[in-house]
Amino acid sequence: MKKILHKWHFMRIARVVLAAAILVQSWYAKDNTTAVFGVLLLSMGVFDIGCCGAGSCYTPLKKNHTGAHKKSVYEEVV
């Protein structure tokens, strides 16, 4: 419950608003496929899930190796 009520940011609000608009449109158009997409987007916004919602896109930084560097050898192509 704490995750639902706290840490609302722009993307969460945008997902919920867009999902509400999609659900209203699917209601008027009587389109179930669009309603499924709207429910999916609404759940992503309410529960803060998705690729970058919970920081799941984090990639660790590579450490710089200060060891010996290989010298590159170049050949002239004619």
Secondary structure, 3 states (H helix, E strand, C coil): CHHHHCCCCHHHHHHHHHHHHHHHHHHHHCCHHHHHHHHHHHHHHHHCCCCCCCCCCCCCCCCCCCCCCCCCCCCCCC
